């Protein structure tokens, strides 16, 4: 654990809390992609298969439970809550996210560190997380109507990955034999996907105007 890892975890947690705050208090999921939330639920389900078998620390277990519980809660709210589901923009959230799952699974079967079920599923979750934000970004580009909470959610989600890159750089120079190419490359791709959003988010903040993404 180092300051970059802790900051990344806290930023990730903030992104989830911001989204839950919007959904639970405002009873709205406008601008939020159900496709992305379903992908994240799958990411955490396949990544944390060891939650009841391998204990690392109380912090680690609690964070796993939070991300598992929050991801499935968000999906449930968007699918089944009478008020929340009315605000879901299914007409614009049409990204075929199932076509992201199979390539990531095939890639995990081909490129992994160990050929075991848990390791392949963990690798699959890493690949899938790298592209899980795509339906959300496409939805925001199509609607071009981004409220503050949705914009903050996506910003903190991207900031979390950027901080993790700093964590990897720090560990590379401070820990002997620390090399994880799969995680590094996937994280780099994921961060690149946020670059356009970051540009417009920072511009809107500097100029004090409403955030919009170019189609």
N, C-alpha and C positions, 0 to 999 in steps of 0.2 A: 504494500500500500504506500502510495506517495501522494503529494498534494494534487497532482494532475489527475490521478485515478479517482481520488475522493471528489474533486471538483466535477469530474465527468459523471460520476455516479449521482451526485446531488443535482446536477443539471438535468440528467435524465429523469430523475425523480420529480423535479419541478415541472418538466414538460408533461408528465402524466397527471400531476396534480392540477395543472392549469386546465387540461382537457376535462378531467373529472369535475372540476369546479364549474366549467361551462355547462356540461351536460346535466349535472345534478342540481345546480341552483337555478340556472336559466331555463332548464328543460328544453334545450335546443342543441342539435348537432349540425346546424347549418354550416356548410363549408368543410365538414369533416368527412373523410372517405371511409366508408365501412370496409371497402376492399383492403385498404392499408391496415385497418385495425384487425381484420381477420388474419392478415399475413403476420402481424406482430404476435397475435395469439398463437399461431403456429410456430413462429420463431422461438418463443419462450417455452412452449410445450416440448419441443424437440431439444432445446438446449439444456433444460433443467431436469432431464430424466434421472439424474443422480441425486435429486433433492432429498430423498428419503433413505438413500443408501450410503452416500459419502458426505461426511461432515467436515467442512473446512473451518468455519467460524460462525458465531451467532449472527454477525453482521452479514455475511455471505448468504446465510439461509433466509434471514429476514428480507433482504433485498430480492431474492428469488421469489419468495412468496408474494411480495408486493407487486412485482411486475407480472407474475402469473395471474394474480387476483384482479389487478386493475385492467389487464388486457381483455380478460373474459367478461368483466363487468361492463366495459365500454361496448363490447360487441352485443351483450345482452340488452343494454339500454337502447342501442340504436335499432335493434331488431324487434324488441318486444315491449318497451315502455310506450304506453299509449300516446303521451304527449311528445316525447323525444322523437319517436319514429316519424311523426308528422312533418318534422323539419328536415328530415333526411332527403337530400337532393339526388335521388336515384337516377333521374333522367340525365344528369351530367356525370355521375360516378359510374361510368361504363367501361373503365379500363378492365381488360380481361386478365385479372390477376392470376388466374389458374395457369396461364402460360408462363408465369414466372416460377412456379413451383417445380414443374417437371425438369426444366433445364438445370435448376439449382440442385435438385436431387441427383441427376445424372452426373453433374460436375463433382458432387460430393462423393459419389461412388468411384469416380475416376481419380480424383485428386484429394487425398486425405493423409493424415500422419500415421494412422493405424487402422487396419481394416477390421474394426469391431462395430457392433450395432450402435453403441453409445457414441463412439468417435465419429462414425459416419453421420449420425443424426446431429451431433454438435457442429460438424463441418457444414452440413446442410443449413443449419440455422444461421451460421455466419454468412454464407452466400446469400441466403434469402433476406437477411436483415439489410444487406447492402443495397437491395433494390426494392424493399418493401415500401419505401416512401414514394415510389413512382406514381401509384394511383392518386395519392394525396396531392402531389404537385400538379398532375394533369387536371385534377378537379379544380384546383385553384386557378389554373390558367384558363379553364373553360368558363368558370363563373365570373372571374375577375372581381369578386365581391368578398373581400377578406376582412372579417371583423378582428378586433384587437386580440381577443383570446385565442382564436385560431392561428393568427400570425405569430403570437408568442409561443404557442405550442410547437409549431414547426421550427421556429428559431431555436428554442431550447433543445429540441431534438437534434438539430444539426450541430449545435454548440457542444452537445455531449460527445458526439463522435469526433469533433475537432480536438477536444480536450484529451480524448483517448489516444489520439495520434501523438500528442505531446507526452503522454504517459509512456507510450511505446518507445519514443525517442529517448526519454529519460532512462528507462530500464535497459535499453540497448547499451548505453554508455556507463551504466552503474552496475549491471549484473552480467557476470561472465556467461557466455554461451546462450544469451537470450536472443533467439531468432525464431520468429513465427510468421513465415511468409504468407500463409493462407489468411491469417487475421489481418496482417498489414495491408495486403493488396485489396482485400474486401473492404476494409475501412477507408482506404484511399479512394476507391470507386464510390463508396457511399458519400464521402465528403464532397467529391466533385459534383454529385447530383444536387447538392444544396447550394452550389456556387451561385447560380442564377438567382435563387430565392434570397440569399444573403445580400446580393447586390441591391435588389429592389427594396429589401427590408431596411437596410442601412440608409439608403437614399430617402425613403419615406420618413424615417426617424429624424434625419438631419434636416429635411425640408418641412417637417411637421405636416405631412399630407397623408391621405389615406393610402394604405398599401394596396397596390395592384400589380399583377404580373402580366407581362406581354405574352400574347398568344403565340 
